[in-house]
Amino acid sequence: MAHPGTRSVFQIGGAGSVGTGSIRGMPYLPVLRVAGMAVWPFDDWPSDGRPVVTEVWPRSFIGPVVKSSPADRARFWGSRRFADEVCGSPDAFDAACAAIGLSLAQPPTVTLDAIDRIEGRIFP
């Protein structure tokens, strides 16, 4: 498994559940595509700089931080801008770290198979 510890996008209850977000978000993928965005891995990664919609696992940008600990979040973030906002909650921390990680990321080099094109894949 490329991202050990990830949960099913269909888990709608309990710790780590993301299913309700998936169920609410999936209907917007065609809308975003019509608006000109690529939806990876269903679409190829665009070479023209268009925006890309992709599923991410924020933990892959964070590493071994205890997200539930405000002190750990603050230690990881340091004195960077927006520290109070970013470290104010685990969700804000996830979002900020994923945004920075994605802004620095290169297009994925993984080889997609037919299942990835149907079921999806978490961005490397």
Secondary structure, 3 states (H helix, E strand, C coil): CCCCCCCCCCCCCCCCCCHHHHHHHHHHHHHHHHCCCEECCCCCCCCCCCCEECECCCHHHHCCCCCCCHHHHHHHHCCCCCHHHHCCCHHHHHHHHHHHHHHHCCCCCCCCCHHHHHHCCECC
